[in-house]
Amino acid sequence: MIKLFFLMPIVTCLIWWAYLTLRGYTLKQGTKGFVHILIFNAVIISFLVLMIFVTDYP
């Protein structure tokens, strides 16, 4: 499972990019959203990695 963590920010950024293009916004207008997505994913991934180590999952 840990080897697939890199997909979370990629998928969410692709969804955000699709939303921006469908609504007619530019990527420059959506950069704040990308930053929020990356921070959110970093927090979630950090929590999941911590839980893997706490539960001593092999």
Secondary structure as GFF3:
##gff-version 3
##sequence-region A 1 58
A	DSSP	three_ten_helix	2	4	.	.	.	ID=ss1
A	DSSP	alpha_helix	7	23	.	.	.	ID=ss2
A	DSSP	alpha_helix	31	54	.	.	.	ID=ss3
###
